[in-house]
Amino acid sequence: MKSILSVLALAVLVAPLAAQDITVKDVEPFPYCAIAHRGPYTDMGTVIGELVGAMQAQGLFPLVRGPVVGVYFNSPADTKPADLAWEAGFIVAAEATAQPPLVKKSWEYRTVAAALHVGPYDQAGIVIGKMMGWLAANGYEAAGPILERYLDQNPAAIKPEALRTEIWIPVAKR
């Protein structure tokens, strides 16, 4: 019995995302305030601390309108950790203004492939890899940076295996 359970557990871990787990959808543009960073993803905690501190200092929290987001401009598959370009931010109201080190930006990609990753943040890359394979198999190509929306308001209170991250990849038909 133990070996059957082990095989089933392994199958769940390596199973590809099913077609119904990935959707192509239209999204509305939205503004966000972010701190840009170049370096390994292990710097995320420090960058989010800087982000929260800067937003508090600038009085921006009443204007927050959505979850924390991460925007990733290159891939760890072909980029050294020190050269990874990414940013962490909060979705904000349109009237928000930002001072350095914050930058106000706008997500303008309207068509995205979306999937939900449930589990530790550092394993989201597995889902992204599966999504990229799905895109290629379904006549799409990535057309912008990857966005992760961290859906849990208090991730410290949630077990890592239950964390929820919605992943968006801007797409275009090939």
Beta strands, then each sheet from edge to edge (+ up, - down):
strand 1: 23-26
strand 2: 30-38
strand 3: 64-72
strand 4: 85-92
strand 5: 103-107
strand 6: 111-118
strand 7: 140-142
strand 8: 146-150
strand 9: 164-173
sheet 1: 1+ 6- 9+ 7-
sheet 2: 1+ 6- 9+ 8- 3+ 4- 2+ 5-
end
